[in-house]
């Protein structure tokens, strides 16, 4: 079984909200100011800032302040732990499904041998 990584909990929790996923989608096109990001969402600024803080705490984004302007951007390699975990899960399930497929084919062959060829 895969080793437990508590960081995955934080990352997947941060992704659990559609507003935060929308922010990440927007940032995938490049950095944006908080004002630009907030304009797309119908909520009070303090509520919106909580979403940004959650993403930043998870390490998915970072922000830089230049004067009175704060700009957010995707953190490099932020998704790597999740991609690694998902790849591992994909490999495990592919192996299991391949084993099941071999088992089902073997059962089919045994039944055909017991009943003889079908006409």
Buried (B, 14 or more C-beta within 10 A) or exposed (E): EEEEEEEBEBBEEBBEEEBBEBBBEBBEEEBBBBEEBBEEBEEEEEEBBBBBEBBBEBBBBBBEEEEEEBBBEBBEEBBEBBEEBEEEEEEEEEEEEEEEEEEEEEEEEEEEEEEEEEE
